[in-house]
Amino acid sequence: MSNNITPPPDNEVLEYLEDYLLNLQTNNYSEETIYNYERDIKVFENFLLELSLPFFKVDKKVINHYKAYLTSRDRKTSNNATPEKKLQSSSTNRNLSSLRSYLKYLIEMDYKCPISPEAIKLVKTEKKHPRVAELEDLIKLIEAPSTMENNKTIAARNRAMLEILFSTGMRISELINLDRVQIDDSGKIFIRGKGKKERFVYLTPRAVHQLDKYSSLRSDSFPALFIPYRGRNVKKDTSLAKKRISTNYLQERIKHYRERLKINVPTSAHSLRHGFATYLAESGANPAAIQILLGHESLDTTTRYVHASDRYAEDTHRKYHPLRKDD
């Protein structure tokens, strides 16, 4: 690419981005994965636009500036909004990895690429001590919609969502994409998760009960298991037929319940998945079985959940330390 090349029109500086995303699609990447790659790379594209810098002039110095940008207060999201929180190192690395992937595509397709993907080094990540709320607090959180929501249908729906998350350990994206036909009478759910990996997850009897309670309040025939209401008449509003509850809504409600309950450990939908694995491990579950239930490709990922509990570590120490007995 010569130096007299001008940036593409319509405020786009990455001219092969659409081709790259199409390539992901043809290689059977999930819609969510493609969306995440596009979002991350759009952040880089907006960064170049802010600098009025053509893509072909990107070098190691620019990449270093981009790293600093990702961790600064001046950072913008993919849609040019100002984020509320500083980007964590793991999220910074996700953005850098997405950019690497795009550069690799350019090289594979014999398009000119200004910098080697290997030249983009990931940042050092913080080693945080994993935290998960006490089981009693998680139970209070799961049961909170029943007393904190005024609308009985919304209360039943939100309670069923939280029960299913903690019962199965599924991801929030997997939950909101559930269809009613995926739930069988045995409480077993067949889902396609991250990377289109398929697995079974299982409902506890109390989760089945709450789901049945919510289902009994629905008279529509919409396929989605969890749908938004927002004061609309579900019987008449056909615009809801293809809509699902949003991840932002569920995360916001979890935050609301946690604050009302004064749970001081940060808790999100992912925390319920984390707690699912942690308390299974505390009860003696095999890590390999937990790996299957969570849909992890690597057991190393699972062990971060298995050893997250301080109580688990303390009990292990007391039970197995060679000098645990008094002389």
NORNOR-V229734 format. One record per residue. SS is DSSP state (hx for helix, st for strand, lp for the rest). PSI is psi in whole degrees, -180 to 180 (NA if undefined). Layout:
<<SS & PSI> <SS & PSI>>
This chain:
<<lp & 120> <lp & 164> <lp & -11> <lp & 10> <lp & 131> <lp & 155> <lp & 152> <lp & 159> <lp & -180> <lp & 35> <lp & 33> <lp & 131> <lp & -12> <lp & 90> <lp & -19> <lp & 15> <hx & -45> <hx & -38> <hx & -39> <hx & -45> <hx & -36> <hx & -36> <hx & -40> <hx & -42> <hx & -44> <hx & -20> <lp & 17> <lp & 29> <lp & 149> <lp & 159> <hx & -39> <hx & -42> <hx & -44> <hx & -43> <hx & -43> <hx & -42> <hx & -45> <hx & -44> <hx & -46> <hx & -42> <hx & -30> <hx & -32> <hx & -43> <hx & -41> <hx & -44> <hx & -36> <hx & -45> <hx & -38> <hx & -39> <hx & -37> <hx & -5> <lp & 42> <lp & 123> <lp & 150> <hx & -36> <hx & -10> <hx & 6> <lp & 131> <lp & -172> <hx & -35> <hx & -41> <hx & -41> <hx & -40> <hx & -40> <hx & -37> <hx & -40> <hx & -45> <hx & -38> <hx & -42> <hx & -28> <lp & 6> <lp & 170> <lp & -15> <lp & -5> <lp & 143> <st & 153> <lp & -180> <lp & -26> <lp & 23> <lp & 23> <lp & 157> <st & 118> <lp & 155> <lp & -30> <lp & 154> <lp & 142> <lp & 130> <lp & 160> <hx & -36> <hx & -37> <hx & -35> <hx & -45> <hx & -32> <hx & -42> <hx & -43> <hx & -39> <hx & -37> <hx & -42> <hx & -42> <hx & -46> <hx & -42> <hx & -44> <hx & -40> <hx & -37> <hx & -44> <hx & -43> <hx & -43> <hx & -32> <lp & 4> <lp & 26> <lp & 153> <lp & 135> <lp & 127> <lp & -18> <lp & 147> <lp & 140> <hx & -34> <hx & -15> <hx & -13> <lp & 102> <lp & 138> <lp & 157> <lp & 160> <lp & 133> <lp & 150> <lp & 142> <lp & 92> <lp & 147> <lp & 116> <lp & 139> <lp & 140> <lp & 140> <lp & 156> <lp & 150> <hx & -41> <hx & -38> <hx & -38> <hx & -39> <hx & -42> <hx & -40> <hx & -46> <hx & -36> <hx & -9> <lp & -41> <hx & -31> <hx & -28> <hx & -17> <hx & -6> <lp & 131> <lp & -36> <lp & 122> <hx & -32> <hx & -43> <hx & -39> <hx & -46> <hx & -41> <hx & -49> <hx & -38> <hx & -43> <hx & -40> <hx & -47> <hx & -39> <hx & -43> <hx & -40> <hx & -47> <hx & -27> <hx & -37> <hx & -24> <lp & 16> <lp & 161> <lp & 156> <hx & -36> <hx & -34> <hx & -37> <hx & -50> <hx & -18> <lp & 4> <lp & 140> <st & 157> <hx & -33> <hx & -13> <hx & -12> <st & 119> <lp & 175> <lp & -18> <lp & -6> <lp & 18> <st & 134> <st & 129> <st & 117> <st & 157> <st & 113> <lp & -150> <hx & 136> <hx & 17> <hx & 23> <lp & 135> <st & 145> <st & 166> <st & 144> <st & 164> <st & 139> <lp & 140> <lp & 161> <hx & -38> <hx & -33> <hx & -41> <hx & -43> <hx & -46> <hx & -36> <hx & -41> <hx & -39> <hx & -44> <hx & -45> <hx & -34> <lp & -19> <lp & -5> <lp & 133> <lp & 7> <lp & 174> <lp & 21> <lp & 142> <lp & -33> <st & 139> <lp & -40> <lp & 119> <lp & 154> <lp & 156> <lp & -58> <lp & 40> <lp & 5> <lp & 159> <lp & 106> <lp & -30> <lp & -33> <lp & -24> <lp & 93> <hx & -11> <hx & -17> <hx & -9> <hx & -33> <hx & 8> <lp & 152> <lp & 161> <lp & 145> <lp & 154> <hx & -38> <hx & -40> <hx & -49> <hx & -42> <hx & -39> <hx & -40> <hx & -40> <hx & -44> <hx & -43> <hx & -47> <hx & -42> <hx & -43> <hx & -39> <hx & -34> <hx & -7> <lp & 42> <lp & 116> <lp & -8> <lp & 125> <lp & 127> <lp & 131> <lp & -175> <hx & -38> <hx & -30> <hx & -33> <hx & -38> <hx & -42> <hx & -46> <hx & -38> <hx & -50> <hx & -42> <hx & -46> <hx & -23> <hx & -44> <hx & -41> <hx & -29> <lp & 2> <lp & 13> <lp & 146> <lp & 130> <hx & -35> <hx & -37> <hx & -40> <hx & -39> <hx & -44> <hx & -44> <hx & -36> <hx & -19> <lp & 27> <lp & 140> <lp & -34> <lp & 140> <hx & -26> <hx & -38> <hx & -41> <hx & -39> <hx & -22> <hx & -31> <hx & -43> <hx & -36> <lp & 22> <lp & -21> <lp & 128> <hx & -39> <hx & -40> <hx & -44> <hx & -41> <hx & -44> <hx & -38> <hx & -43> <hx & -47> <hx & -33> <hx & -37> <hx & -8> <lp & 135> <lp & -22> <lp & 30> <lp & -20> <lp & 144> <lp & 144> <lp & NA>>
